[in-house]
Amino acid sequence: MEKPTIVSAEEWEQARDELLKAEKEVTRAQDALAARRRRLPMVKFADGYAFDTPSGTKTLLDLFEGRGQLVVYQFMDNGPDHYCPGCTWLTNNVPVGGLAGLAERGVTWVTVSNMPLAQIEAYKARMGWTPPFVSSHGTSFADDCGAGRGFMLSVFLRDGEDVYRTYNTTSRGVDRLVFANSIFDLTPYGRQEDWEDSPPGWPQRPTYG
């Protein structure tokens, strides 16, 4: 396995300072994007869905749990006994303590899937997951969000009894939320996935291999 080039402390400091400039540029760009997100308009969203939950049927408004903002991750339904590795990876990285911190700031997180609730509950138990899951099985929620049979993250805001959609993202937009991926991106060998731009000799494998 190849390794990074060994240099003097002075050379390392110079290289690190050059990278830091690029990192600061990205940070400022991310701040500017976040500011644009805060200025997005919103659209009225229906609340006629009947989500199946461990504590009974709930509406989209119910999923807010009395808070003002709701973040929904839509976990793919790949059929009985087949589970999306990407959705599984993301869910493995959802921190329970982090969800409590969101709740303190008025944000509720919930994972929704078109899988039947019994299938969801069995997989949750197998994986040892504790974040909230509900089933949208039999509803048009996934299609109305634009997720269809895929995965998506959506943000909702409520104004009294009215629910509005303010943001959504998928693909690499969801990837940025994964804790482990963010740490891997700081390490010499990165995520070790075959799409990454890594030096020759660096370990790499298929993304979900």
C-alpha positions in Angstrom: 0.0 0.0 0.0 1.4 3.4 -1.0 1.8 6.2 1.5 2.0 10.0 1.3 5.4 11.5 0.6 7.6 12.2 3.6 8.7 15.9 3.8 10.3 18.2 6.4 8.1 20.0 9.0 8.6 23.2 7.1 7.5 21.7 3.8 4.5 20.1 5.5 3.5 23.5 7.0 3.7 25.2 3.7 1.6 22.5 1.9 -0.9 22.6 4.8 -1.2 26.4 4.6 -1.9 26.2 0.9 -4.6 23.6 1.4 -6.1 25.7 4.2 -6.7 28.6 1.8 -8.7 26.3 -0.5 -10.6 24.9 2.5 -11.5 28.4 3.6 -12.8 29.2 0.1 -15.0 26.1 0.3 -16.3 27.1 3.8 -17.2 30.6 2.6 -19.0 29.0 -0.5 -20.9 26.7 1.8 -21.9 29.6 4.0 -23.1 31.4 1.0 -25.2 28.4 -0.2 -26.7 28.0 3.3 -27.7 31.7 3.1 -29.4 31.0 -0.2 -31.2 28.1 1.2 -32.6 30.3 4.0 -34.0 32.5 1.3 -35.7 29.8 -0.7 -39.5 30.3 -1.1 -41.8 27.5 0.2 -44.7 25.6 -1.3 -47.9 24.3 0.4 -47.7 20.6 0.9 -50.7 18.3 1.4 -51.3 16.7 4.8 -53.7 13.9 3.8 -51.2 11.0 4.2 -51.8 8.2 6.7 -48.4 7.1 8.0 -48.2 3.8 9.8 -46.1 4.1 13.0 -45.5 2.0 16.0 -47.9 4.2 18.0 -50.6 4.2 15.4 -51.6 6.2 12.3 -50.2 9.7 12.0 -50.4 12.6 9.6 -47.5 14.6 8.2 -48.4 17.3 10.7 -48.3 14.8 13.5 -44.7 13.9 12.5 -43.6 17.4 13.6 -44.3 16.4 17.2 -45.3 19.9 17.9 -42.1 21.5 16.6 -41.9 24.0 13.8 -39.6 22.2 11.4 -39.4 18.7 10.1 -36.6 16.9 8.3 -37.6 13.7 6.5 -35.2 11.1 5.1 -36.9 8.8 2.7 -35.3 5.3 2.9 -35.6 3.3 -0.3 -38.0 0.4 -0.5 -36.2 -2.4 -2.5 -38.8 -5.1 -1.7 -38.9 -7.8 1.0 -35.5 -8.7 2.5 -33.6 -6.2 0.3 -32.3 -3.1 1.8 -30.5 -0.1 0.2 -26.9 -0.1 1.3 -26.6 3.7 0.9 -29.7 4.3 3.0 -28.4 1.8 5.5 -25.0 3.5 5.7 -26.7 6.9 6.2 -29.0 5.5 8.9 -26.0 3.9 10.7 -24.6 7.4 10.9 -27.6 9.2 12.4 -26.5 10.2 15.9 -29.1 9.8 18.7 -27.5 12.7 20.6 -27.6 14.8 17.4 -31.3 14.3 17.0 -31.8 15.4 20.6 -29.9 18.6 19.7 -32.1 19.2 16.7 -35.2 18.8 18.8 -33.9 21.4 21.3 -33.8 23.8 18.4 -37.3 23.0 17.1 -36.4 20.5 14.4 -37.8 17.0 14.3 -36.1 14.2 12.3 -38.0 11.2 11.0 -37.1 8.4 8.5 -39.9 7.4 6.2 -40.1 4.4 3.9 -42.6 2.8 1.6 -41.6 -0.5 3.2 -44.5 -2.0 5.3 -44.0 -1.1 9.0 -43.4 -4.7 10.0 -40.5 -4.9 7.6 -39.1 -1.6 8.9 -39.4 -2.7 12.5 -37.7 -6.0 11.8 -34.8 -4.3 10.0 -34.5 -1.7 12.8 -34.3 -4.4 15.4 -31.7 -6.3 13.4 -29.5 -3.2 12.9 -30.0 -1.9 16.5 -31.4 1.5 15.3 -33.3 3.8 17.6 -34.1 6.9 15.4 -37.8 7.2 14.5 -39.1 5.3 11.4 -42.6 5.4 9.9 -44.1 3.8 6.9 -45.7 5.6 3.9 -46.7 2.3 2.4 -49.9 2.6 0.5 -49.7 6.4 0.2 -48.5 8.7 -2.6 -46.0 10.5 -0.3 -42.9 9.3 -2.0 -44.2 10.1 -5.5 -45.5 13.5 -4.3 -42.1 14.3 -2.9 -40.4 13.3 -6.2 -38.5 10.5 -4.5 -40.5 7.7 -6.2 -38.6 4.5 -5.6 -35.4 6.4 -4.7 -34.2 8.2 -1.6 -34.5 11.8 -0.8 -34.2 14.3 2.1 -36.9 16.9 2.5 -37.4 19.8 4.9 -40.8 21.0 6.0 -42.0 24.0 7.9 -45.4 24.3 9.6 -47.5 27.4 10.1 -50.2 26.4 12.5 -52.0 23.6 10.8 -50.5 24.3 7.4 -47.4 22.4 6.1 -44.9 23.8 3.6 -42.0 22.2 1.9 -38.9 24.4 2.0 -36.0 22.2 0.7 -35.1 18.8 -0.7 -31.9 17.1 -1.9 -30.8 13.7 -3.0 -27.6 11.9 -4.2 -24.5 13.7 -3.1 -26.6 16.3 -1.3 -27.5 13.6 1.2 -24.0 12.2 1.2 -22.7 15.4 2.9 -24.8 14.5 6.0 -23.0 11.3 6.7 -20.6 11.6 9.7 -18.2 8.8 8.7 -17.8 10.1 5.1 -16.9 13.5 6.5 -14.2 12.0 8.6 -12.9 9.7 5.8 -12.5 12.8 3.7 -10.0 14.1 6.2 -7.8 11.0 6.2 -4.9 10.1 3.8 -6.8 7.2 2.1 -10.2 8.9 2.0 -13.3 6.7 1.6 -11.3 4.2 -0.5 -14.0 4.2 -3.1 -13.3 3.8 -6.8 -14.9 7.1 -7.9 -12.4 9.1 -5.8 -9.5 11.0 -7.3 -6.6 9.4 -5.3 -2.9 9.0 -6.1 -1.8 5.8 -7.8 -1.5 2.8 -5.4 -4.1 4.1 -2.9 -6.5 1.5 -1.7 -9.9 1.6 -3.5 -13.0 -0.6 -3.8 -16.5 -0.3 -5.3 -18.6 2.2 -3.4 -20.9 -0.5 -1.9 -18.5 -3.4 -2.4 
